[in-house]
Amino acid sequence: MFEELDPQYAAAMADRADRLMAQHQIPRTPANFTVWFSYSRGDLPELRRVIDILIAGKKRFDAVTCGELFSKYVASALPGATAKEIPEQLKAAMAEATRYVEQAIVENRTQIQAMGDVAEKAEGGIDPITLVRSLMNELNKAATRAIELERSLNETSHELDSIRESLSRAEQRANTDTLTGLPNRRAVEEFLRTAQIAAMETGEPLGLLMMDVDHFKKFNDNYGHGVGDQVLRLLANVLRERLRENDLPGRYGGEELIAVLPSTNLAVCEYVAERIRRSISECKITRRSTGEILPEITISIGVAQFRLGESAAHLTERCDAALYLAKRTGRNRVVTETRLEEPCVA
């Protein structure tokens, strides 16, 4: 993407990008131009595929959509992005492995030269016993160097395995909510973007649930934050039980949880949400310190379905609006986005 381009070719691609931006009424910002220059060249197939889908669906390239195209498909390919993320420990291990290999190359050249010297001596009629001793000596040196190189590379390999495991654990911690054990907002948003692309490519529906514990503040005020935490963990467990393996539940923030349901239409999402709501209302929580059974726990749930080409922000805003309507109209209920379109709802 960033190699030196032929000036005439670069000018032609720039002109094409400019025309496409004008055609779709896209502001000529540096970020937007980079996206459409890359689209014109076709050097990022996934970016090209997504834009083609958006164009086919006659979707607007608003500021949010343009920003997501740049951050997801272009910014990650910019020079230096990867290098900045490589831990110093990993770079040190790579440098050490390189040093071992370079040293082995030098020593092998020396070994080849020494073996050549032995061959010359053989042609010169040197005593056979001396020749055999020289040959065995060089072979022993080669075997010793090979063993040392193998040991050094094994040590580096173990170190790299340790780094990989550490990075994997760090990534998991960065994507997991510590209280509930569910994916956090960052992980949910990444999963949702991937699910949107899949939905646009396959034409399959994509559903979203947003839920909130009713009167959660009262639980915290009356029984303490420990009980509030217990309520959230209960809701997390119900989500794990009621959702499929390819669905993703997560904690979106505070007492608000979210679930992304790929290949699921609005009607099925509403059914799943209702099952979750009923399951929560049937649960009983006992206060550990006193044995007291707490009042009924209820939740409100908003449901929305992805619309071709819209941004993740638009989808979550619509789902959140449905959740707000559920709370405003009595709580302990499921409300879909279709209610937002009713004239009586202001």
N, C-alpha and C positions, 0 to 999 in steps of 0.2 A: 504493500500500500504506500510505502514511503520511499521506494527506490527512485533513483533519478529517472525522470521521464523525458521522452523526446519532446522538444518544445512544441512542435506542431500538434502532436497527439495530445499533450497537456492542454493546449489552447482549445482544441476541439472538444475535449471532455468538459472544460470549464464553460464553454459556450453552451453545451448541452445541459449542464447543471443549471446554468442561469435561466435557460428557457423553461426547464421543468419547474423551477421555483416560481417563475412568473406565472406559468400555467396554473399552478396550484395555490397561488397567492401566498407564498411563503416569504417572510421577511428575509432580506439578504444579510443575515448575520454571519460571522465567521463560522460558528458551530453548524448552522444550517447549510452553509455552502459546503463544508467538509462532508456532511452527510450525503448531499446530492452529487457531489463530485465522486464520492466513493460509489454511490448507486450507479452513476453513469459508467464508471469503469467496470463495475461488476466484480470488484476484488473481495467484497464481503458478501458471500452468497446468502447468509441468513438475513442480513439487512435488506438485500434486494428482494428476497422472498416476502418479507413482511411488508415492505413498501408496495410491492405488486398487489398483495392482498388488500391493503388499504385503498389503493387506487381503484381496484376492481369493485370494492364495496362503496365507492364514491364518498369516502370519508374525508372530513376536513383535517388538514394538517395544522391544528392549532398549536399554541405555544407549549402546552403540556405534552402533546404527542411528539412534537419536534424535539423537545428536551429529552424525552425518554429514548427516542431513536439515537440521539447523540451519545447519551450516557451509557446505554446498554451495548450498542454495537460499534461505536466509533472510539469513544474515550478509552475503552479498555485496550484498544489496539495502538494507542499512541506510543511513540518511542519512550523508553524509560519507565513505563508504568510497571512492567514486570520487575525490573531491576530494583526499584524502590521497595518492593515487597519482599525481596529475598533477605532472610535473616542473616546477620553477620556470621552466625555459627555455620549456616549452610554454605556460605561463600568460602569460609575457611576450610571446610571439609572438601569442597570441590577443588580448591587450590592445592590442598595436600595430596589429593588423588592425582591431580595433574603432575605434581612434582614427582610422585612415585613413577608414573608412566614415563615421563621425560628422562628420569634417571635410568630406568630400565633400558630405554632406547640407546642411551650413551654407552651403558655397560655392555649391551649386546653388540654394539659396533666394535667395542674393544675386544670382546670375546671372538668375534669373527676375524679380526685382525690377528689375534693370537693363534687361532686355529690355522690361519693362512701361513703364519710363520712356521708352525709345526709341519705343515704340508711341504713347505720349501726345504726344511731340514731333511724330510724323508727323501725328497728328490736328490738331495746332495749326498746321500749315502751315510747319514748319521747312524750310530749304533742303534739297533732295534730296541734294546732295553731302555735306553735313554729316550728314544722316541715314544715308546709306550708310556713311560713315566710322565713325559711332558703332556701327552694327550690326556692321560687320566687326571693330571693336575688341572688342566683347563676345564675338563668336564666337571670336576668337583666344584670348581669355582662357579661354573654356570648353574649347577644344581643348587648351590648355596644361595646364589642371587635370586634364583627362581623362588625358592622357599621363602626368602625374606620379602620378596615382592608380594607373594601371595598373602603372607601374614599382614603386611602393611595394608594391602587392599581390603582384606577381611575386616581389619580394624575400622577402616574408613566406611566400609559397607555397613557395619554395625552402628557406627555413629550416624550415618544417613538414615538408617531404619529408626533410630531413636528420635532424630529430628522430625521425620515424617509422622511418627506417632504423636509427638508433642504438638506439631502443627494441627494434626487431625483432632486432638483433644481440645486445643485452643479454638479451632473453628466450631466445634460442637458447642463449647461453652458460649462462644460469641453468638450462636444462633438459638440458644435455649434459655427459656425463662426459668430462673432458679427456683421460684416458688412452686410453680405447677408442673415443671418438667416438660411443658409444651414448647413448640417452636415460638420464638419471640416475633415481634413485629417485623424486624429485618428479614428473618427467614420466611415469614408469610408473604411479604411483599415480593421477594425474589421468586417464590413458588408461584405466586399469582401471575407475575409477568410471563413466566414460562408456560403456565396453563393458558394464558390468553393467546400466545403464539400458536400453541397446539390447537386451540379452538378455532382460530382463524384458518389454519391449514386444513383441518379435517371437517370443519363445519359442525362439529359436535357442540352441544350447549355447555355452558359453564355457570355454575351457581355459586352464590356467596351468602353466608349467614353471619349476622353480627348479633351478639347477645349480651345482655347486661343483667346483673343480679338486681332484682327490685329491692328498693330501700336498703341498699348495701351499707350506707352510712349509719343507719340505725343499728345494724349488727355490730359494727365497729364501736359505736358510742355506748351501746348497752352491754356488750359482752366482751369487748376488747378486740384488738387487732389479731390476736391469735385465733379467735373464732372466725373472724373474717377471712383469714388465710385458709382455715379449714374448709370454709364454704367454697372458696375458689378452687381448692384441690379437688373437692367433690365434683364440681362442675367439669373440671378437666378430665376426671376419670369417666364421667358419663359420656363425654365427647369421644373419648377413646373407644368406649364400648359400642356407641351407636353409629360411628362413622366407619366407612370402608378403609381398606389399607391404602388405596390410592387417593383418599381425601386427606386434607391437611387441616387439623385444628391448631389454633394458636392463641396466645394471649396478646391482645392488641394494645392494651394499656389499662391500668387501673383494674376495675372489675369488668372490663369489656373484653369478651373473647370473640374469636372469629373462626370460621371454617370455610375452606375453599373446596368445592365439590366438582371436580372435572366430570365431563360427560353426563351432567345432570341438569334437567330442565327445571323451570320454576315450580311446576306442580309437584315434582318429586322432592325438590328442596323444601317446599312447604310441609310435605308429609314428614320428612326427616326432622325438620325443626319442631314439629308438633310432638313427635316421639321424644325428642330431647326435653322439651318443656314439661311433658307429663312425667318423665322419669325423674326430673329434678323435684317436681312438686310432691312426688311420692317418697322422696328420701327423708330420713330423719337424722338429725345431727344431735349427738349428746355432748354436752359440755364436759370435757374431761375432768376439770377440777372439782366439779360439784355433782356430776351425774345428771344434771338437768337437761331435759329434752327441749331443744330450741323450737321456736315457732316455725311454721311452714316456710320453706324457702321457695321462692318463685323467680322466674326469669322472663324477660321480654326478648323477643327475637325479631329482627328485620331480615327479609329475604329479597334478594335481587338476582337477576340473570344478566350475564355479560352480553353487550350489544356489539356487533361486529365493528371493530376499529376503534372503539372508545378506549380511553386511558384507564389505567387501574384506579386513578384518583376519582374519575367520574363514577366508576362502578361502586367503589366503597362509599362515596358520598351519597349515592342513591340508596344503598343498603342501610347506611347510618340514618338517613331520613326516615326509612321505613321503621327502623328500631325506635327512633324518637316518637313516631306516631303511635307505635304500640304502647309506649310508656305514657304518652299523653292521653290515650283513650282507655286507660284503666289498668295497664300492666298485666303480667301473667298471661300473655297472648302472643300469637305469631301474626305478623303483618307483612304482606308482600308488597313489592313496589307498585303493583297495579292499583293499590289503594291511594297512592300518591296522585294518581291521575283523576280521581273522582272529584267532581265539581264541589262537593260539600266540604272537601278538605282544603283548608286555607293555610 
